[in-house]
Amino acid sequence: MKPLSPSNEHHYAKARMLTNKASSRRPVIIDTDTDIDDLWAVAYSINVPTIDVVAITAVGDGFSSSILGPIDTYLTSPKCLNQTANIYLQPSPFDAVELIVQILKHSHGKVDILALGPLTNIAEAISTDRTIVKKIGTLYFSGGDFQALSQFTLLPPAQQPSFPYHTKNKGSSWNVFLDVLAMQRVASSGIKLAAMPSPTQLLLPTNLTMLEILVKKFNIKLTPFLHGLITNAAKCTNQDEGEIKWWDNSAAQLMVQMQTKNNKKGFCKKFETVSTLFFLIPESDQLFGHGVVNLTKAVKGQAPFTICTQVDETIFLKEFLTKLISKKHYSCATTYKNRYDIALQRQLSG
């Protein structure tokens, strides 16, 4: 990045003051591909009293682009939630990568990142300014598969699929597959990494029958809007209920659990730390986009991940639903003019 002029340095010094206010809440950037399960993760996160969502950025190459129409109309369509949109809401004056860099650059302490889509924005941000890496506390990732090489049934060359793939190769994770290079760059950057792996997310189906049982058991009073928000995904996107899992909101809850000193009470009941190599060379064929763990030390480029491998579905749902109905909206209290990005823009142009 270009050196700052004395006048710009003055404005940056003032901007740093915006993030130097003492707070017991952990600052978090949510980077999302704006799917419906991302909406669940955001709705949960803004109601958690221990975190402060300082920015929500969007990545444009996620899986959600394949069903963009139903996602765009999920809240407003009369056939779905039939809500009225606030047309006066304004996005940030910064693009996603710029905002991530600015928040990390000027934060007085570490900021966690909840990555709910491909790591394209994060990889570009750390490539733009390498100094921000030390400002990232932990990056919590939704997805990824973490398996030993012995768990793969490798096909003979004649039967292997050819690259480039027209769809995700079997067993890999969308959020890795769509930008494996970004995953490799982030994983090798030295950032502390944790993940809610795709195989573990498969253990958390959106079982609506079980959901209704727990709602009655714990006397959880869901409003019609909240009930529709978390139960209409399959209907409104023309998918089978069995295809829908609690994907990204499980990653959000994993983040909150791991941020807590006594994290044994959360829904994740077993953690593992693994050294992982993500295959990105096309010649790796069916291993492309996969995370293979605990290879020999001679294999370079492996990165340590803390992953959740065992869950309690009842604890997960109770925590999710309880936060949703609280309506505390801890991360929504800041007025528009005092939002970090708006205040930063005012300082830099003042």
N, C-alpha and C positions, 0 to 999 in steps of 0.2 A: 504494500500500500504506500501511497505517496506520503512524504513527511508533512506534518501539519504546519501551517503558517502560524506565527505568534498569535494572530487574532483568532484563528480557528482553535488553537490550543486553549485559549481563554474560554471559548464556548464549550469545548469538550470538558474542561475542568468543571464548569457549571453543570454540565450534563451528568457528570459523575456523582454530583451531589444528589441527583434524583434517585440513585440506587443505594445511597449510603445511609438511609434511614434504618435504624435498628428495628428488627422484626424477628419474632420467634418462628415465623412461618418460612418454610423452605420455598425459594423461588423456583418455578418450573416453566419451561417452554414446551408447549405441545406442538409437535410437527405432524400434520395429519394429511391423509389423502381423501378426507371428507366423505367417507362412507358412513353408513348408518351406525355401524358398531363404533366408529369414531365419535359420533354424536353421543352415544351412550357413555363413552369414556370421558368426554368433556363434561356432560351433565353430572357425572359422578364427581369428577375432579374439582369442579367449582364449588361443590358442597363439602369438601374436606377441610376442616379447620386448620390443619397443620401445613397446608401448602398454599402458595400464592401463585396462581397462573398469571405470569407477566406477559405472555404473548401466545397467540395461536397462529401458527403459520401453515400454509398449504403447499403440499408437494404435488406436482401435476402429472406424475407418471405412475400413479398407483393403480391397483386392480379396479378401483371404483369407476375408472373411466369407461369400463366395459358395460356398466349399467347406469350411466350417468343420468339418463332421463328419469327413471323411477326415484333415484336419490334426490335429484333436484326438486321433485314435486312431493317428496315424502311428507313434509310438514304442511304444505298448502293445498294439495289435491283434495277435492271433496270425497274421493274414494279412499283416502288415507286419513290424515289427521285433521284436515280441513281448518288449518290455522291461518290467520292473517299475518302477512309478512310486514315487518317494519321497514318501509322503503327509505327511511331517513338514516338508517345505520350506515356508517362510513368505515371502509377498510383502512388499514394503516397507510400512511404516506410512503412507507418504506416497502421494498419488496421483501420476500421471505428471507433470502440469504442475508441481505443488508441488515434486516432487523435482528436476526440471530447474532450476527457479528457485533452490532452496536450494543445489544443487551449484555453480551458476555464481556465485551471490551471494557465497558464502564461499570460493571457490577463490582461492588466492594468485596463480595464473597463468591462462593461457588454456586452455580445454577445447575439444576438437574434438567435433563431433556427426556421427554416422553415421546418416542418416535413410533408413530402408528402407521407409517407407510414406508416406502423405499427411502434409503438414507441419502438421496440425491442432494437435498438442501444442506444437510449437515456436512457432507463431504465437500461441497463447494464452499461452505462457510470456513471450514478449517484450512482449505487450500487458499482462500483469500487472505486469511490472517492466522498464521500458525500460533500466534501468542494466545489465542482464545482457548486453546486446548486445556491449559492449566486452570481455566475458569469453569470448566465443566466438571460438576461433581460426579454424577453417574448418568450414563445414557441407558435408559430402559427401553428395550426394543420389543415390539409385538411381532412374534413369528420367528422364523428360522427353524431348521431342523438340526439336531445335534446327535449324530450317530457314529458309532465305531465303524471302521471300514468293513469289519467282518459281518455287519448287519446288512450290507448291500449284496444283492444278487446281481453280479455283473454279467451283462449279456455278451455273447460272442460278437466280434466285430460285424458280422453279416446281419445281425439282428438289432444292432444299436441304432437309435434314432439319429438323424443327421441334424447338424446345426446349420442355419439358425432354426430354432423351434418356432412353430406357429402357435404353440400354447405352452404353458408351464410343464416342464418335464415331471414325471411322476415322483411324488414324495417331497419335492422341494417346496419352499415357501414363497408365496407371491412377493412379499416385501423384500426378499433377497433376490429372487429370480429376475425381477424387473430392473434391477440395477446392482448387479453383483460387484461391479468395480467400485461403486460407492461404499458398499459393505466392506470390501477389502481395505479401502482407504481409511475408513473410520476405525475398523478393527485394529489396524496396524499403527494408529496414531498415538496410542498410549492412554486413551480415554478409558475410564473404568466402565465396564460393560455388564449389563444384566439383561436377561431375556425371558419372556414368557413364550416358550417354544410352541410351534404349531402342533406337534403331537400331544402336548399337554393341554392345549386349548381344545382339542377334540374331546377331552374328558369333561368339557363344560358345554353341553348342548343347550340350546334355548328350549328346554322342555317346558312347554306352557302348562301342562298338567301339574308338574311338580311346582312350578312357580305359583299357581293358584293355591295349591295345598299349603305352601309356606306363607303366602299372604294371609291366609286364614289362621294358620297356627300361631304366627307372631303378631297377629292383629295389625297388619300394615295397611294403612289407609291410602291406597293409590287413587289419585284423581283420575277422571276419565282420560285427560291428556297424557299423564304419565303412563297409565296402563296401555294406551294406544302406542305411545312412543316405543315401548319395549316389547310389544307383542305383534306389531303389524309388519315387521320387516319382510317376512316370507310372502305375505299376501300382496304387499305393495310393490315388491320387486319380482313377482312371478317366480319365486323359488319354493322348493319344498321346505317345510319346517326342519326336516332332518339335516338340511344343508347349512343351517344357520347355527353358529356357535357364539358364545360370549367372548369373541376374539379380543378386540382392543380394550374393552373395559376390564378384562382380566389382567391385561398389561398395566392398566392404570392402578388397579388394586394391588398388584404385585409391587409397584413402585411405592405406594403408601405403606405397605407392610414392611418393605425393606428399609424405608426411612425411619421406621419406629425402632427404638432401642431393643425392646422386647418383642421381636417379630414372630415368636413362636405361636402367638395366639391367632395369627391370620389364617387365611384359607389355604395358602401354600404350605404343605406339610413336609416337603422334602426338597432340599436344595442340593445342587451339585456344582462344583467348579470344574470346568473342562477347558482344555486347550483346543482351539478350533481353527481349522483351515477351510475357507470357503473357496470352492473350485470355480475359477472364472475363465480358464483356457478352453476354447471350443472343443479341442481334441480330447478333453476329459469326458466327452459324450454324456452318458447318463448321470455322471457325478456333477455336471455343471449346475451351479447354484446351490449345491448341498453344502452343509457344514459337517465336515468329518472331524471327529474329536480324537485327542490323545494319540496322535501319530508319533513316530519316533522323533527324538530330539534333533535328528539330522534334517528333518523337514522344516524349512524356514517359513516364517510368516504366520505361525499359529498365534492366536490371540486368546487370552483367558476370558471366559464368560461365566457368570453365575447364573444358573438356570433353575427354574422350578420344574420338578418332575412328578410331583404328586399333589393332588388337591382335595379339598373337602368342599363339595358342591353346596351343601347347606350353609356353611359359614360364608362362602362366597356370595350366595344370593341374598342372605340376610344383610350383610354389610352393604351390598349394592343398593338394595331396596330402601334400607334405612337412611342412607345418605340422600337418595333421590327425594324422599318425602320430607326431608328436613327443611328444604327451601331456604337454606341459610345463604347460599350464593356468596360465600366469602370472597371469591375472586371477582365479583361483579360490583363491588362497592365504590370503586374509583370513578369519578365523573369523567366525562369525555375529555375536558381540557386538562385534567391531571393524569390522564393515561400516560404511561411511560413514553410511548412512541410519539404522541402528540406533544408532550412537554419537551422531548428531545429535539423534535423538529423546530419547535419555537426557540430553543436555546441555540441551535446551530445556525438559524437564520436571523437571530436577533442582533 
